[in-house]
Amino acid sequence: MDGSETVTKMYVRPVDNSETIDGQITIMNVDANKSREDYLLNFDYLHDIGAIDDDLYYKEVPKFELEMRQLNLQLEELAL
């Protein structure tokens, strides 16, 4: 299977208790996530396996993360 077009995204379910028995990890405070989303985008993995090249990894990924953060900040303001 050719995975060069595969994009990985892990959705993280919010929970009230951070000390869950099943060891589930969650992002309770999206402020701590660069994109301010409640999921993680793993661009390191995509770069490591060669799915994205250095140009995309070092130039475009930071731009994308910043754009996501800015959009989410705008949405937070509108939600108020």
C-alpha positions in Angstrom: 0.0 0.0 0.0 1.3 3.4 -0.9 1.0 5.6 2.2 2.6 8.8 0.7 -0.9 10.5 0.5 -1.8 9.4 4.1 -2.5 12.1 6.6 -2.7 11.1 10.3 -4.9 12.8 12.8 -5.6 11.6 16.3 -8.8 12.8 17.9 -8.6 13.2 21.7 -11.8 12.9 23.7 -12.1 15.4 26.5 -12.5 13.8 30.0 -13.2 15.4 33.4 -10.7 13.2 35.3 -7.1 13.2 34.1 -6.3 10.2 36.3 -8.4 7.6 34.4 -7.9 3.9 35.1 -7.5 3.0 31.4 -4.6 5.5 31.0 -6.5 7.6 28.4 -4.7 10.7 27.5 -6.6 13.9 26.7 -6.0 17.5 26.0 -8.0 19.2 28.7 -6.5 22.7 28.0 -6.4 23.4 24.3 -4.4 26.5 25.1 -1.4 24.2 25.5 -1.8 22.8 22.0 -0.1 24.9 19.3 -3.2 24.7 17.0 -5.6 25.1 20.0 -7.5 22.0 18.8 -8.4 19.0 20.9 -6.6 16.7 18.6 -2.9 16.2 17.7 -1.5 16.5 14.2 1.7 14.4 14.0 3.8 16.0 11.3 7.0 14.6 12.9 5.9 11.1 12.0 5.0 12.1 8.4 8.4 13.8 8.0 10.3 10.8 9.5 8.7 8.3 7.1 9.3 10.6 4.1 5.7 11.4 3.4 6.5 15.1 3.6 9.8 16.6 2.5 12.0 19.1 4.4 10.5 22.1 2.5 7.0 21.3 3.6 8.1 20.3 7.1 10.1 23.3 8.0 8.2 26.0 6.0 4.6 25.0 5.4 3.8 23.1 8.6 4.6 26.0 10.9 2.5 28.3 8.7 -0.4 25.8 8.9 -0.2 25.5 12.7 -0.1 29.3 13.0 -3.2 29.6 10.7 -5.0 27.0 12.7 -4.2 28.8 16.0 -5.3 32.2 14.6 -8.6 30.7 13.3 -9.3 29.1 16.6 -8.6 32.3 18.5 -11.0 34.1 16.2 -13.6 31.4 16.8 -13.2 31.8 20.5 -13.8 35.5 20.3 -16.9 35.0 18.2 -18.2 32.3 20.7 -18.2 34.9 23.5 
